[in-house]
Amino acid sequence: MAPASFHHEKVCVMDASGRLGSTLVERLLERGYIVHAAVQGHVDDLKLNGVATEREKKLKIFHADPFDYQSITDALKGCSGLFYAFEPPQDHPAYDEYMVEVEVRAAHNVVEACARTETIDKVVFTSSATAVLWRDNNSQSLASDLDERHWSDVNFCRKFKLWHALSKTVAEKTAWALAMDRDINMVSINGGLLMEPHLSITHPYLKGAAEMYECGTFVTVDLQFLVDAHICVFEDVSSYGRYLCFNHAITNHEDAIHLACLLTPYSPSPPPSYEEANMIIQQRLSNKKLNKVMVDFESELLLED
């Protein structure tokens, strides 16, 4: 069961039509929350699997366009928390230079709407590990670890056309600047590559995958772990700042080949050299901060089961 203080609490999930958003809605309903599910497109875009009728009574669906300020405030009305994850507009699904402006504008509108919604106590902002890990490796020791205190270098991202990383970095920085200015209690989840059934090599996160692998910064996250992390940092009153979120690091040839087979199932992989097959890459991203707050939350989940 959810802690007593969270029963009947009203929260908003935006955009609830993505895989993360729709699963968050289900888990929050399971934990006793009243949920405002905000979707950009048609209401039919929200795919909920097996939400019981009893729980459905606690679910209200809104059409909320992140570029229509009034629709955001309508969805937030009466809510004490927001889980916000950007979903690219249906008419512009690809990440390119233009997407940076789109994602930044959406983040600004949503955080501003939270500032003007008196009932909002906490915002969980979904960002990405790509907003942490990209920089010129010549400018620092390769031995140093990266954690949530680090930011991707926007000039480096622009130079190498890492549009996903650039969008996530600039949008998250915009959200943090506004949250601090407006005194909003915000935390961010910087997730690794979300492992999905239909993941393909065209996923914008994967631009520069070989370099991430070689640098020990290629990390992935399972959907359930990502969802639990969001709820955990929302419910933990002492959570603060950014949290790098992943539960697997690609650090050896076997893992890399396994992932390559998932992404390009019909392309045969060349046999590795002896050196490649036995090489272990030093993991350079640290998720210790999140793991610390997840310990109690995961033990609570075990008790629920």
PAZAPA-4460 file (N, C-alpha, C; in steps of 0.05 Angstrom, whole numbers, plus 32768, in hexadecimal, padded with zeros to 4 digits):
% residues 305
    n_x    n_y    n_z   ca_x   ca_y   ca_z    c_x    c_y    c_z   seq   type   mol
   8011   7FE8   8000   8000   8000   8000   8011   8019   8000     1      M     A
   8006   802F   7FF5   8015   8048   7FF6   8015   8053   8012     2      A     A
   8029   8063   8019   8029   806F   8034   800F   807F   8037     3      P     A
   8004   807F   8050   7FEA   808B   8055   7FE8   80A8   804B     4      A     A
   7FFE   80B7   804D   7FFD   80D3   8045   7FF8   80D7   8027     5      S     A
   7FFC   80C2   8018   7FF9   80C5   7FFB   7FDE   80BB   7FF1     6      F     A
   7FCE   80AE   8002   7FB4   80A5   7FFA   7FA2   80BD   7FF2     7      H     A
   7F95   80BA   7FDC   7F82   80CF   7FD2   7F90   80E9   7FCA     8      H     A
   7FAA   80E9   7FC9   7FB8   8101   7FBF   7FB4   8102   7FA1     9      E     A
   7FB1   811B   7F97   7FAB   811F   7F7B   7FC5   8127   7F6D    10      K     A
   7FCC   8119   7F58   7FE5   811F   7F49   7FDE   811F   7F2B    11      V     A
   7FEF   812E   7F1C   7FEC   812F   7EFF   8003   8121   7EF1    12      C     A
   7FFE   8112   7EDC   8013   8106   7ECC   8010   8111   7EB0    13      V     A
   8027   811D   7EA6   8027   812A   7E8C   8042   8125   7E7E    14      M     A
   8044   811A   7E67   802F   8111   7E56   8029   80F3   7E5D    15      D     A
   8010   80ED   7E61   8008   80D3   7E6B   8005   80BF   7E54    16      A     A
   8009   80C7   7E3B   8005   80B5   7E25   801E   80A5   7E1E    17      S     A
   8036   80AD   7E27   804E   809F   7E22   8050   8085   7E33    18      G     A
   8063   8075   7E2D   8065   805C   7E3C   806B   8061   7E5A    19      R     A
   807D   8073   7E60   8082   807B   7E7B   8069   8087   7E88    20      L     A
   805D   809A   7E7B   8046   80A8   7E86   802F   8095   7E8C    21      G     A
   8028   8084   7E79   8010   8072   7E7E   8016   805E   7E94    22      S     A
   802F   8055   7E96   8036   8041   7EAB   8036   8050   7EC6    23      T     A
   803F   8068   7EC7   803E   8078   7EDF   8022   807C   7EE9    24      L     A
   8010   8081   7ED6   7FF3   8084   7EDD   7FE9   806B   7EEB    25      V     A
   7FEF   8054   7EDF   7FE6   803A   7EEB   7FF1   8036   7F07    26      E     A
   800B   803B   7F0A   8018   8036   7F24   800E   8049   7F39    27      R     A
   8009   8062   7F32   7FFF   8076   7F45   7FE2   806F   7F4E    28      L     A
   7FD2   8065   7F3B   7FB7   805C   7F42   7FB8   8045   7F55    29      L     A
   7FCB   8032   7F50   7FCF   801B   7F61   7FD6   8023   7F7E    30      E     A
   7FE5   8039   7F80   7FEE   8043   7F9A   7FDA   8055   7FA8    31      R     A
   7FC2   8058   7F9C   7FAD   8067   7FAA   7FAB   8084   7FA2    32      G     A
   7FBA   808D   7F8E   7FB8   80A9   7F86   7FA0   80AE   7F75    33      Y     A
   7F96   80C7   7F75   7F83   80D1   7F61   7F94   80DD   7F4B    34      I     A
   7F90   80D5   7F32   7FA3   80DD   7F1C   7F95   80ED   7F07    35      V     A
   7FA1   8104   7F00   7F9A   8113   7EE8   7FAD   810B   7ED3    36      H     A
   7FA4   80FC   7EBF   7FB5   80F3   7EA9   7FB2   8107   7E92    37      A     A
   7FC8   8116   7E8C   7FC7   812A   7E77   7FD5   8120   7E5E    38      A     A
   7FC6   8120   7E48   7FD1   8116   7E2F   7FD0   812C   7E1A    39      V     A
   7FE4   812C   7E08   7FE5   8140   7DF2   7FD1   813B   7DDC    40      Q     A
   7FD0   8121   7DD4   7FC0   811A   7DBD   7FA3   8114   7DC5    41      G     A
   7F98   80FF   7DB9   7F7D   80F7   7DBF   7F7D   80E7   7DD9    42      H     A
   7F67   80E7   7DE7   7F64   80D8   7E00   7F6B   80BB   7DFB    43      V     A
   7F65   80B1   7DE3   7F6B   8095   7DDC   7F89   808E   7DDE    44      D     A
   7F99   80A3   7DDD   7FB6   809E   7DDE   7FBF   8092   7DF9    45      D     A
   7FAF   8096   7E0D   7FB6   808B   7E28   7FAF   806E   7E29    46      L     A
   7FC3   805D   7E29   7FBF   8040   7E29   7FC5   8035   7E45    47      K     A
   7FB0   802E   7E53   7FB3   8024   7E6E   7FAC   8006   7E6E    48      L     A
   7FBD   7FF6   7E79   7FB8   7FD9   7E79   7FAB   7FD0   7E93    49      N     A
   7F93   7FC7   7E90   7F86   7FBA   7EA7   7F83   7FCB   7EC0    50      G     A
   7F7D   7FE5   7EBC   7F76   7FF5   7ED3   7F5B   7FEE   7EDD    51      V     A
   7F59   7FE5   7EF6   7F3F   7FDB   7F01   7F2B   7FF2   7F01    52      A     A
   7F11   7FEB   7EFF   7EFB   7FFE   7EFE   7EFC   8010   7F17    53      T     A
   7F02   8004   7F2E   7F03   8014   7F47   7F18   802A   7F45    54      E     A
   7F2F   8023   7F39   7F44   8036   7F36   7F3D   804B   7F21    55      R     A
   7F2F   8043   7F0D   7F27   8056   7EF7   7F18   806E   7F02    56      E     A
   7F0A   806A   7F18   7EFB   8080   7F25   7F0E   8096   7F2F    57      K     A
   7F27   808E   7F33   7F3B   80A1   7F3D   7F4B   80AD   7F26    58      K     A
   7F43   80A8   7F0E   7F52   80B1   7EF6   7F42   80C5   7EE6    59      L     A
   7F4E   80DC   7EE1   7F41   80F0   7ED0   7F54   80F7   7EB9    60      K     A
   7F4A   80F6   7EA1   7F5C   80FA   7E8A   7F57   8116   7E7E    61      I     A
   7F6E   8124   7E79   7F6D   813F   7E6E   7F7C   8140   7E54    62      F     A
   7F73   8152   7E42   7F83   8158   7E2A   7F94   8170   7E32    63      H     A
   7FAE   816D   7E33   7FC0   8183   7E3C   7FD6   8186   7E28    64      A     A
   7FD6   819C   7E1A   7FEC   81A2   7E07   8001   81B3   7E15    65      D     A
   801A   81AA   7E15   802E   81BA   7E24   8033   81D6   7E18    66      P     A
   8027   81DB   7E00   8029   81F6   7DF4   8010   8206   7DF8    67      F     A
   7FFD   81FA   7E07   7FE4   8208   7E0D   7FE2   820B   7E2B    68      D     A
   7FEA   8222   7E35   7FED   8227   7E52   7FD4   8220   7E62    69      Y     A
   7FBD   8228   7E57   7FA3   8224   7E65   7F9E   8206   7E69    70      Q     A
   7FA4   81F6   7E55   7F9F   81D9   7E57   7FB0   81CC   7E6C    71      S     A
   7FC9   81D7   7E70   7FDA   81CC   7E85   7FCF   81D2   7EA0    72      I     A
   7FC7   81EB   7EA4   7FBC   81F3   7EBE   7FA2   81E4   7EC5    73      T     A
   7F92   81DF   7EB1   7F7A   81CF   7EB5   7F80   81B3   7EC0    74      D     A
   7F95   81A6   7EB4   7F9D   818B   7EBC   7FA9   818B   7ED8    75      A     A
   7FB6   81A1   7EE0   7FC4   81A3   7EFA   7FB1   81AA   7F11    76      L     A
   7F99   81B3   7F0A   7F87   81BE   7F1E   7F82   81AB   7F35    77      K     A
   7F88   81B4   7F4E   7F83   81A3   7F66   7F98   818E   7F6B    78      G     A
   7FAD   818C   7F5A   7FC2   8177   7F5E   7FD8   8181   7F70    79      C     A
   7FE3   816E   7F80   7FF9   8175   7F92   8014   816F   7F85    80      S     A
   8013   815F   7F6F   802C   8157   7F62   8029   8154   7F44    81      G     A
   8040   8157   7F36   8040   8153   7F19   8057   8141   7F12    82      L     A
   8052   812D   7F01   8067   811D   7EF4   8067   8126   7ED7    83      F     A
   807D   8133   7ECF   807D   813E   7EB4   8093   8130   7EA3    84      Y     A
   808A   8125   7E8C   809D   811A   7E79   8095   8124   7E5D    85      A     A
   80A8   812F   7E4F   80A3   813A   7E34   809F   8124   7E20    86      F     A
   808A   8126   7E10   8085   8114   7DF9   8086   8125   7DE0    87      E     A
   8097   811F   7DCC   8098   812F   7DB4   807C   8131   7DA7    88      P     A
   8075   8149   7D9C   805B   814C   7D8F   8059   8138   7D78    89      P     A
   8040   812F   7D73   803B   811A   7D5F   8043   8124   7D43    90      Q     A
   8041   813E   7D3E   8048   8149   7D24   8066   814E   7D20    91      D     A
   8075   8149   7D36   8092   814E   7D35   80A0   813A   7D47    92      H     A
   809F   8120   7D41   80AA   810C   7D53   80C8   810A   7D55    93      P     A
   80D6   8115   7D41   80F3   8111   7D3F   8102   8126   7D50    94      A     A
   8119   811E   7D5C   812A   8130   7D6A   813D   813E   7D56    95      Y     A
   813A   8158   7D54   814D   8167   7D43   8151   8182   7D51    96      D     A
   815F   8194   7D44   8165   81AE   7D50   814C   81BD   7D59    97      E     A
   8137   81BA   7D4A   811E   81C7   7D50   8112   81BD   7D6A    98      Y     A
   8116   81A3   7D70   810A   8197   7D87   8114   81A4   7DA1    99      M     A
   812C   81AF   7DA1   8136   81BC   7DB9   8123   81D2   7DC2   100      V     A
   811C   81E3   7DAF   810A   81F9   7DB5   80EF   81EF   7DBF   101      E     A
   80E4   81DA   7DB2   80CA   81CF   7DB9   80CB   81C4   7DD6   102      V     A
   80DF   81B5   7DDC   80E0   81A8   7DF7   80E4   81BD   7E0D   103      E     A
   80F5   81D1   7E07   80FA   81E7   7E1A   80E0   81F7   7E1F   104      V     A
   80D2   81FD   7E0A   80B9   820C   7E0D   80A4   81FD   7E1E   105      R     A
   80A2   81E3   7E18   8090   81D2   7E27   8097   81D1   7E45   106      A     A
   80B1   81CD   7E4B   80BA   81CC   7E67   80B4   81E6   7E75   107      A     A
   80B9   81FC   7E68   80B5   8217   7E74   8097   821A   7E7A   108      H     A
   8086   8214   7E67   8069   8217   7E6C   805F   8206   7E83   109      N     A
   8068   81ED   7E84   805F   81DB   7E99   8068   81E4   7EB5   110      V     A
   8081   81EB   7EB7   808B   81F4   7ED1   807E   820E   7EDA   111      V     A
   807A   8220   7EC7   806D   823A   7ECD   8050   8234   7ED7   112      E     A
   8042   8221   7EC9   8027   821A   7ED2   8027   820F   7EEE   113      A     A
   803B   81FF   7EF5   803E   81F4   7F10   8041   820B   7F25   114      C     A
   8051   821F   7F1D   8056   8236   7F2F   803C   8245   7F35   115      A     A
   802A   8244   7F22   8010   8253   7F26   7FFA   8241   7F30   116      R     A
   8000   8228   7F36   7FEC   8216   7F41   7FF3   8212   7F5F   117      T     A
   7FE3   821F   7F70   7FEA   8220   7F8D   7FEC   8205   7F9A   118      E     A
   7FDD   81F2   7F90   7FDC   81D7   7F9D   7FF5   81C6   7F97   119      T     A
   8005   81CD   7F83   801C   81BD   7F7B   8032   81BF   7F91   120      I     A
   8039   81A7   7F9C   804F   81A6   7FB0   8069   819C   7FA4   121      D     A
   8067   818B   7F8F   807F   817F   7F85   807D   8178   7F68   122      K     A
   8092   817B   7F59   8093   8175   7F3C   80A9   8160   7F38   123      V     A
   80A3   814A   7F2A   80B7   8137   7F22   80BB   813B   7F04   124      V     A
   80D2   8144   7EFC   80D8   814C   7EE0   80E8   8135   7ED4   125      F     A
   80DE   8129   7EBF   80ED   8113   7EB1   8101   811F   7E9D   126      T     A
   811A   811B   7EA2   812F   8123   7E90   813D   810A   7E85   127      S     A
   8156   810C   7E80   8165   80F5   7E74   8182   80F5   7E7D   128      S     A
   818E   80DD   7E7D   81AA   80DB   7E82   81BA   80EA   7E6C   129      A     A
   81AE   80EE   7E55   81BC   80FD   7E40   81C0   811A   7E48   130      T     A
   81B3   8124   7E5C   81B7   813F   7E66   81CE   8140   7E7A   131      A     A
   81DB   8129   7E7F   81F1   8127   7E92   820B   8120   7E85   132      V     A
   820B   810F   7E71   8223   8100   7E69   8233   810B   7E52   133      L     A
   8229   811F   7E43   8238   8127   7E2B   824A   813F   7E30   134      W     A
   8264   813B   7E2C   8277   8151   7E2D   8290   8148   7E1E   135      R     A
   82A2   815B   7E1A   82BB   8155   7E0C   82CD   8147   7E20   136      D     A
   82D2   812D   7E1B   82E2   811D   7E2E   82FF   8127   7E31   137      N     A
   8308   8137   7E1E   8323   8141   7E20   8325   8157   7E36   138      N     A
   830D   8161   7E3E   830E   8177   7E52   830E   816D   7E6F   139      S     A
   830D   8153   7E72   830D   8148   7E8E   831A   812D   7E8E   140      Q     A
   8320   8124   7EA6   832C   8109   7EA9   8317   80F4   7EA3   141      S     A
   831E   80E1   7E92   830B   80CB   7E8C   8305   80BA   7EA3   142      L     A
   8316   80BC   7EB8   8312   80AA   7ECF   82FC   80B5   7EE1   143      A     A
   82F4   80CE   7EDE   82E1   80DA   7EF1   82C5   80D0   7EEC   144      S     A
   82B6   80CB   7F02   829B   80C2   7F00   8288   80DA   7EFA   145      D     A
   8272   80D4   7EED   825E   80E8   7EE9   8245   80E1   7EF9   146      L     A
   8238   80F6   7F04   821F   80F1   7F13   820C   8108   7F0D   147      D     A
   81F7   810B   7F1C   81E2   811F   7F16   81EC   813C   7F1A   148      E     A
   8204   813F   7F24   820E   815B   7F27   821A   8165   7F0C   149      R     A
   821D   8152   7EF9   8229   815A   7EDF   8213   8160   7ECB   150      H     A
   821A   8171   7EB8   8207   8178   7EA2   8216   8174   7E88   151      W     A
   8206   816C   7E74   8211   816A   7E59   8218   8186   7E4F   152      S     A
   822D   8187   7E3F   8237   81A1   7E34   8226   81A8   7E1B   153      D     A
   8217   81BE   7E1D   8205   81C4   7E07   8214   81CA   7DEC   154      V     A
   822B   81D6   7DEE   823B   81DC   7DD6   8245   81C2   7DC9   155      N     A
   824D   81AF   7DDA   8256   8194   7DD0   823E   8186   7DC2   156      F     A
   8226   8187   7DCF   820F   817A   7DC4   8207   8186   7DA9   157      C     A
   8208   81A1   7DA8   8201   81AE   7D8F   8215   81A8   7D78   158      R     A
   822F   81A8   7D80   8244   81A2   7D6C   8240   8187   7D5F   159      K     A
   8239   8173   7D70   8237   8157   7D65   821A   814F   7D5F   160      F     A
   8208   8163   7D5F   81EC   815F   7D58   81DF   814A   7D6A   161      K     A
   81E5   814B   7D83   81D9   8139   7D97   81BF   8146   7DA1   162      L     A
   81AA   8146   7D8F   8193   8156   7D94   8183   814D   7DAD   163      W     A
   8182   8133   7DB2   8174   8128   7DC9   8181   8133   7DE2   164      H     A
   819B   8131   7DE4   81AA   813A   7DFB   81A7   8159   7DFE   165      A     A
   81A8   8167   7DE8   81A6   8184   7DE9   818A   818C   7DF3   166      L     A
   8175   8180   7DE8   815A   8186   7DF0   8156   8180   7E0E   167      S     A
   815F   8169   7E17   815B   8161   7E33   816A   8174   7E46   168      K     A
   8183   817B   7E3E   8193   818C   7E4F   8187   81A8   7E52   169      T     A
   8181   81B4   7E3B   8177   81D0   7E3B   815B   81D1   7E48   170      V     A
   814A   81BD   7E42   812F   81BD   7E4E   8131   81B9   7E6D   171      A     A
   8142   81A7   7E75   8145   81A3   7E92   8150   81BB   7EA0   172      E     A
   8165   81C8   7E94   8170   81E0   7EA0   815B   81F7   7EA1   173      K     A
   814B   81F9   7E8D   8135   820D   7E8D   8122   8207   7EA4   174      T     A
   811A   81EE   7EA7   8108   81E6   7EBC   8113   81EC   7ED8   175      A     A
   812D   81E6   7EDC   813A   81EB   7EF5   813C   8209   7EFB   176      W     A
   8143   8219   7EE7   8145   8236   7EEB   812A   8241   7EF4   177      A     A
   8115   8239   7EE7   80FA   8243   7EED   80F0   8239   7F08   178      L     A
   80F6   821F   7F0E   80EE   8213   7F27   80FB   8222   7F3F   179      A     A
   8114   8228   7F3C   8123   8236   7F51   8118   8253   7F54   180      M     A
   8113   8260   7F3D   8109   827B   7F3D   80ED   827D   7F4A   181      D     A
   80DD   8268   7F45   80C1   8268   7F4F   80BE   8258   7F69   182      R     A
   80D5   824F   7F74   80D5   8240   7F8D   80C3   8227   7F8B   183      D     A
   80C7   8218   7F76   80B8   81FF   7F72   80C9   81E7   7F7C   184      I     A
   80BD   81D5   7F8B   80CB   81BD   7F94   80CB   81A9   7F7C   185      N     A
   80E2   81A7   7F6F   80E5   8196   7F57   80FC   8183   7F5B   186      M     A
   80F8   816B   7F50   810E   8157   7F4E   810D   814D   7F31   187      V     A
   8125   8145   7F27   8125   813A   7F0C   8130   811D   7F0C   188      S     A
   8125   810E   7EFA   812E   80F2   7EF5   813C   80F2   7EDA   189      I     A
   8156   80EC   7EDB   8166   80EB   7EC2   816A   80CE   7EBA   190      N     A
   8157   80C4   7EAB   8157   80A8   7EA5   816A   809F   7E8F   191      G     A
   8174   8087   7E90   8183   807B   7E7B   8170   8074   7E64   192      G     A
   817B   8066   7E50   816B   805D   7E39   8155   804A   7E43   193      L     A
   813C   8052   7E3E   8125   8041   7E47   8123   8029   7E35   194      L     A
   8125   8011   7E41   8123   7FF8   7E32   8105   7FF2   7E2C   195      M     A
   80FE   7FF3   7E12   80E3   7FEE   7E09   80E2   7FD8   7DF5   196      E     A
   80CA   7FCC   7DF2   80C8   7FB6   7DDE   80CF   7FBE   7DC2   197      P     A
   80C7   7FD7   7DBA   80CB   7FDF   7D9E   80E2   7FF3   7D9B   198      H     A
   80F5   7FF1   7DAD   810D   8003   7DAC   811C   7FFE   7D91   199      L     A
   8124   8014   7D84   8133   8010   7D6B   814B   8023   7D6B   200      S     A
   815C   801D   7D57   8175   802C   7D55   8171   804A   7D4F   201      I     A
   8158   8050   7D46   8152   806D   7D40   814B   807D   7D59   202      T     A
   814A   8070   7D70   8143   807F   7D89   8157   8096   7D8D   203      H     A
   814E   80AF   7D91   8161   80C6   7D92   8175   80C4   7DA9   204      P     A
   816F   80B5   7DBE   8182   80B1   7DD4   819B   80A4   7DCA   205      Y     A
   8199   8093   7DB5   81AF   8082   7DAD   81C3   8090   7D9B   206      L     A
   81BF   80A9   7D94   81D3   80B8   7D85   81ED   80BA   7D96   207      K     A
   8202   80AF   7D8B   821B   80AF   7D9B   821E   8096   7DAD   208      G     A
   820E   8081   7DA7   820E   8069   7DB9   822A   805D   7DBB   209      A     A
   8239   805C   7DA5   8254   804F   7DA6   8266   805F   7DB9   210      A     A
   8264   807A   7DB8   8274   808B   7DCA   826C   8087   7DE7   211      E     A
   8252   8086   7DEC   8248   8081   7E07   8254   8067   7E12   212      M     A
   8253   8052   7E01   825D   8038   7E09   827A   8039   7E10   213      Y     A
   828A   8045   7DFE   82A7   8047   7E03   82AE   8058   7E1B   214      E     A
   829D   806B   7E22   82A3   807D   7E39   8297   8071   7E53   215      C     A
   8289   805B   7E52   827D   804F   7E6A   8265   805E   7E74   216      G     A
   8256   806C   7E61   823F   807C   7E69   8225   8073   7E5C   217      T     A
   8226   805A   7E51   820E   8050   7E43   81FD   8040   7E58   218      F     A
   81E7   804C   7E60   81D6   803F   7E75   81BA   803C   7E6B   219      V     A
   81AC   8027   7E75   8190   8022   7E6D   8180   801F   7E87   220      T     A
   8165   8022   7E83   8153   8020   7E9A   813A   8010   7E91   221      V     A
   8131   7FFF   7EA3   8118   7FF0   7E9F   8100   8002   7EA7   222      D     A
   80EA   7FFE   7E99   80D2   800F   7E9E   80C9   800F   7EBB   223      L     A
   80C7   7FF8   7EC7   80BD   7FF6   7EE3   80D0   8005   7EF6   224      Q     A
   80EA   8002   7EF2   80FD   8010   7F03   80FB   802E   7F00   225      F     A
   80F7   8037   7EE7   80F4   8054   7EE2   80DB   805F   7EEF   226      L     A
   80C5   8050   7EED   80AC   8058   7EFA   80AF   8059   7F18   227      V     A
   80BA   8044   7F23   80BE   8044   7F41   80D0   805B   7F4A   228      D     A
   80E4   8062   7F3A   80F6   8078   7F42   80E6   8092   7F43   229      A     A
   80D5   8096   7F2F   80C4   80AF   7F2F   80B3   80B1   7F48   230      H     A
   80A5   809B   7F4E   8093   809B   7F65   80A3   809E   7F7F   231      I     A
   80BA   8090   7F80   80CB   8091   7F98   80D4   80AD   7F9F   232      C     A
   80DE   80BC   7F8B   80E8   80D7   7F90   80D1   80EA   7F96   233      V     A
   80B9   80E4   7F8B   80A2   80F5   7F91   809A   80F1   7FAF   234      F     A
   8099   80D8   7FB7   808F   80D2   7FD3   80A4   80D8   7FE8   235      E     A
   80BD   80D8   7FE1   80D3   80DD   7FF5   80D5   80FB   7FFA   236      D     A
   80CD   8104   8012   80CD   8120   8017   80E9   812D   8017   237      V     A
   80FE   811C   801A   8119   8127   801B   8126   8127   7FFF   238      S     A
   8118   811E   7FEA   8125   811D   7FCF   812A   813A   7FC5   239      S     A
   813F   813D   7FB6   8146   8158   7FAC   8157   8155   7F93   240      Y     A
   8157   816A   7F83   8169   816B   7F6C   8164   8156   7F56   241      G     A
   817A   814D   7F4A   8179   813A   7F34   8180   811E   7F3D   242      R     A
   8175   810A   7F2F   817B   80EE   7F35   8181   80DF   7F1B   243      Y     A
   8199   80D5   7F18   819F   80C4   7F01   8192   80A9   7F05   244      L     A
   8183   80A0   7EF1   8173   8088   7EF5   8179   8073   7EDF   245      C     A
   8185   805D   7EE7   818A   8046   7ED5   818E   802E   7EE6   246      F     A
   8189   8016   7EDA   818E   7FFE   7EE9   819F   7FEA   7ED9   247      N     A
   81AC   7FF4   7EC3   81BF   7FE3   7EB5   81D3   7FF5   7EA6   248      H     A
   81EC   7FEE   7EA7   8200   7FFC   7E97   820C   7FE9   7E83   249      A     A
   820F   7FF2   7E6A   821B   7FE2   7E55   823A   7FE5   7E57   250      I     A
   8247   7FD1   7E62   8264   7FD4   7E67   8274   7FBD   7E5C   251      T     A
   8268   7FAB   7E4D   8278   7F95   7E41   826D   7F8E   7E26   252      N     A
   827D   7F80   7E16   8276   7F7A   7DFA   825C   7F6A   7DF9   253      H     A
   8258   7F57   7E0B   8240   7F46   7E0A   8226   7F58   7E0D   254      E     A
   8227   7F6A   7E20   8210   7F7C   7E24   820B   7F8E   7E0B   255      D     A
   8221   7F98   7E00   821F   7FA9   7DE8   8213   7F9A   7DD0   256      A     A
   821C   7F81   7DCD   8212   7F70   7DB7   81F4   7F6A   7DBB   257      I     A
   81ED   7F64   7DD4   81D1   7F5E   7DDB   81BF   7F75   7DD4   258      H     A
   81C8   7F8E   7DDB   81B8   7FA5   7DD5   81B7   7FAA   7DB7   259      L     A
   81CE   7FA7   7DA9   81CE   7FAB   7D8C   81BB   7F98   7D7E   260      A     A
   81B8   7F7F   7D88   81A6   7F6C   7D7C   8189   7F74   7D80   261      C     A
   8183   7F81   7D98   8168   7F8B   7D9D   8161   7FA2   7D8A   262      L     A
   8175   7FB3   7D85   8171   7FCB   7D75   8170   7FC6   7D57   263      L     A
   8182   7FB3   7D4E   8183   7FAC   7D32   8183   7F8E   7D2F   264      T     A
   816B   7F82   7D33   816A   7F64   7D34   8172   7F56   7D1B   265      P     A
   8173   7F64   7D04   8179   7F56   7CEB   8195   7F5B   7CE1   266      Y     A
   81A5   7F69   7CF1   81C1   7F6E   7CE9   81D4   7F5C   7CF7   267      S     A
   81E2   7F4B   7CE9   81F5   7F39   7CF7   820C   7F49   7D03   268      P     A
   8214   7F41   7D1B   822B   7F4F   7D28   8245   7F41   7D21   269      S     A
   8259   7F51   7D1B   8273   7F44   7D15   827E   7F38   7D2F   270      P     A
   828D   7F21   7D2C   8298   7F15   7D45   82AC   7F27   7D52   271      P     A
   82AC   7F29   7D6C   82BE   7F3B   7D7A   82DB   7F31   7D7A   272      P     A
   82EE   7F43   7D7C   8309   7F3A   7D80   830C   7F31   7D9D   273      S     A
   8321   7F23   7DA3   8325   7F19   7DBE   8325   7F30   7DD3   274      Y     A
   8332   7F47   7DCA   8334   7F5E   7DDC   8318   7F69   7DE2   275      E     A
   8308   7F6B   7DCC   82ED   7F76   7DCF   82DC   7F65   7DE2   276      E     A
   82DD   7F4B   7DDD   82CD   7F38   7DEB   82D3   7F38   7E09   277      A     A
   82EC   7F3E   7E11   82F3   7F3D   7E2D   82F6   7F58   7E3A   278      N     A
   82EF   7F6D   7E2B   82F3   7F88   7E36   82DB   7F90   7E48   279      M     A
   82E1   7F9A   7E60   82CD   7FA5   7E72   82D2   7FC3   7E73   280      I     A
   82BD   7FD2   7E6E   82C0   7FEF   7E6E   82B8   7FF9   7E8A   281      I     A
   82C7   800C   7E93   82C2   8018   7EAE   82A8   8029   7EAC   282      Q     A
   8294   8022   7EBD   827B   8032   7EBE   8281   804D   7ECA   283      Q     A
   8278   8062   7EBD   827F   807D   7EC6   8267   808D   7ED0   284      R     A
   824F   8082   7ECE   8238   8091   7ED8   8230   8085   7EF3   285      L     A
   822A   8096   7F06   8223   808C   7F21   8206   8092   7F27   286      S     A
   81F7   807E   7F31   81DC   8082   7F39   81D8   807E   7F57   287      N     A
   81ED   8082   7F66   81ED   807D   7F84   81D7   808E   7F91   288      K     A
   81D3   80A6   7F88   81C0   80B8   7F96   81A4   80AC   7F94   289      K     A
   819C   80A3   7F7D   8181   8096   7F7A   8180   807C   7F8A   290      L     A
   8194   806C   7F87   8194   8052   7F95   818F   8055   7FB3   291      N     A
   819A   806A   7FBE   8197   806F   7FDB   817A   8073   7FE3   292      K     A
   816B   8083   7FD3   814F   8088   7FDA   813C   8071   7FD1   293      V     A
   8146   8060   7FBE   8136   804A   7FB4   8135   8032   7FC7   294      M     A
   8149   8030   7FD9   814B   8019   7FEB   8132   8015   7FFB   295      V     A
   8128   8029   8009   8110   8027   8019   80F7   8023   8008   296      D     A
   80F7   8030   7FF1   80E0   802E   7FDF   80DD   8012   7FD4   297      F     A
   80F3   8006   7FCC   80F2   7FEA   7FC1   80EB   7FD6   7FD6   298      E     A
   80F4   7FDA   7FEF   80ED   7FC8   8004   80CF   7FCA   800A   299      S     A
   80C4   7FE2   8007   80A7   7FE6   800B   8097   7FD8   7FF5   300      E     A
   80A2   7FD8   7FDC   8095   7FCB   7FC6   8095   7FAD   7FCA   301      L     A
   80AA   7FA2   7FD5   80AC   7F85   7FDB   8096   7F7D   7FEF   302      L     A
   8092   7F8F   8003   807D   7F8A   8017   8061   7F8A   800B   303      L     A
   805D   7F9C   7FF7   8044   7F9D   7FE9   803E   7F82   7FDB   304      E     A
   8053   7F78   7FCD   804F   7F5E   7FBF   804B   7F47   7FD3   305      D     A
***
